[in-house]
Amino acid sequence: MYFNHADPTPAPTQQLVPRQLRPSPAHFTNRTTELHALHRIADSRKHSEGPGLAVVFGPGGVGKSALALRWLHEMSDHYQDGQLYADLAPDPAGEPAAANSVLGGFLRALGVVEEQIPVGVEETAALFRSLTAHSRIAILLDNASTAGQVRALLPSSSTSTVVVTTRWRLGGLSMDGADFIPVTPLQKRAGTELLARTVGERRAAAEADAVAGLVGLCAGLPIALSIAAARLVTRPQWPIARIVQELTDEQRRLKALAMEEVSVLSVFDLSYDGLPPQTARAYRWLGLHPGPDLSLQAAAAALQHTLDDTTGLLEDLVDASILEATGSDRYHFHDLVRLHARHRAQTDDSPQTHNAVLRRLLEHYRTFAAAAAHTVTPQEWYLGPGHDPAQTSWAFTTGQEALEALEIELPNLMATMRTGYKCGFDSLVWQLAEALWPLFLHRKHFPDWMATYHLGIDATTRCNNPAARARMHHHLGFAFHNLSRAEDALQQGNRSLAAAREAGHEETEAEAVGLLGMAHRSLGDLDDAIDMQQQAVALECRAGRVRGEALARRRLGQALSTAGRLDEAIDQLTQGRDLAASLSDHKVKAMTMVWLADALTHSGRASDAAAVARDAWSLLAESGSSQYQAQSLMVWGEAAEALKEPATAHNLLTRSRACYLDAGAPNLERVNRALDRVQAQLDTPSPL
């Protein structure tokens, strides 16, 4: 659903108190002055307008995030409505985190379902401010790059606090009432305390001079001290002086240690040099992964290893404190560590090696998405390879499971697709885009849906594949159709048709003609709509594509029904239902039954319509698509209305409206009108 300022704010689907912060650092040291400053900022905003805003700034690796986490955990009881977290660091391509994506994550954490989240950033921000207007929440915005990036994410509540960590001063936030807290390297005493807490008091006391030397060589940077300490913890037989000697021998690195981010990279170099060759290669290659995290399977694809061997390498990197395990078989690089890994890949590997790793990742995600797509819609056809279930190791029990797996990986799928496009892997890009079609069809994700097929159009244009380009235009046009943007859908349908005819590809031509028919029906051009759908039926019949014919007859039936040609509509819809049933395609059969029931209601056969709609609902209840469910409930409710059963109709239509909202439907006019009619019947007293 899409909201404007006049729309009521949707209630969260469940009462959630998000606690998104990572754990407080185990060996946090000192920072007393900075903690007092944060307390002062939060206290001073209690009677002011807008949230408290603290900008924690300083060089990379100085411990800004550790400070923010420590304070927010100490204050967790003061923010009973929860704590939100977002990492705003740019991706490897330098693109900053999109405000809409971050706001969408916040809204989901607060209980708003995906389909209720608007597409536009301004609407999304307005919804977030509305939901948090009276909340006591704390928000950590990590690794911000610009004032504008932060400003778009601020809540409106004066009882909330936002902590921003950044390498930049972001002076523009002073206009938003921000207070600024500089964070500087640790003094010698604090650095010594941090090392002693990590490696053990007894061990540190035994080599006090070496500890003092190490603090100096690390320039008091907590990240450098922590990495050095981690090496010592995992090598208890080493004297601390050994690492001091290594740093002393690295004169170039010593100079780098005094230079903010470069100093962090030099410490990472020290950690990197301690890795076995195979683990070091894994570190470099995994650093090329473009997404926010990666699975064990993706890592295995990048490294060309078995899952068991890959697990060992990943755990070695976790033990070296340069890779984080974020869940079952999922891993994440800290942003600076990933930059360092990429730096080492550029130094130690050839551009051809980089491209090979990225190609393997793109192939992995295409195969994964194709296997999931086949599970969701097993009888859908595809131009690209990888859709034969016998040729993949991916196995999903149900379509719901496959859709959920796709949603988990969606940020990685999008990031890898974009990177693949930049690398010129055009065929793999459009094949991945094609494989994502069932996810978008069932779960919408409209911003990613449209971005995917815009990218797919560019890729197919660049590799001169008109048949694939026709599919990309069709799939983009279908998004516009779902958004009730009929003119845009018509434009994409015409482009799809032109590309399909250029390719001489009848399947994509039939798709394009079907989209044009739907667009004309939405625009009220019913003669054109019927003509287009008749062409689609003819194309599918001539090619012997039974599923395609079933879909085309359903859409022809819808157009005929809208035109009031109900007997013809019922005939086409009955044929479409029977064709889908012959293939055991339950979703196509059920959706055809929905519109058959609709035609039956309008032809005065409400009792038959109610029975057909009820059967359709039973098939769609587990479809994974809120929109399919909404349509079946709406038509069933209208049949109950025609049968003079207003209580039943009201229940069904209310459930339908809720499903439409879940699906993000932009146009609720029909179901709202039906609810108003039924409510009026319920409000009218029965005659005595």
Secondary structure, 3 states (H helix, E strand, C coil): CCCCCCCCCCCCCCCCCCECCCCCCCCCCCCHHHHHHHHHHHHHCCCCCCCEEEEEECCCCCCHHHHHHHHHHHCHHHCCCCEEEEECCCCCCCCCCCHHHHHHHHHHHCCCCHHHCCCCHHHHHHHHHHHCCCCCCEEEEEEECCHHHHHCCCCCCCCCEEEEEECCCCHHHHHHCCEEEECCCCCHHHHHHHHHHHHCHHHHHHCHHHHHHHHHHCCCCHHHHHHHHHHHHHCCCCCHHHHHHHHHHCHHHHHHHCCHHHHHHHHHHHHHHCCCHHHHHHHHHHCCCCCCCEEHHHHHHHHCCCHHHHHHHHHHHHHCCCCEEEECCEEECCHHHHHHHHHHHHHHCCHHHHHHHHHHHHHHHHHHHHHHHHHHCCCCCCCCCCCCHHHCCCCCCCHHHHHHHHHHHHHHHHHHHHHHHHCCCHHHHHHHHHHCHHHHHHHCCHHHHHHHHHHHHHHHHHCCCHHHHHHHHHHHHHHHHHCCCHHHHHHHHHHHHHHHHHHCCHHHHHHHHHHHHHHHHHHCCHHHHHHHHHHHHHHHHHHCCHHHHHHHHHHHHHHHHHCCCHHHHHHHHHHHHHHHHHCCCHHHHHHHHHHHHHHHHHCCCHHHHHHHHHHHHHHHCCCCCHHHHHHHHHHHHHHHHHCCCHHHHHHHHHHHHHHHHHHCCCCCHHHHHHHHHHHHHHHCCCCC
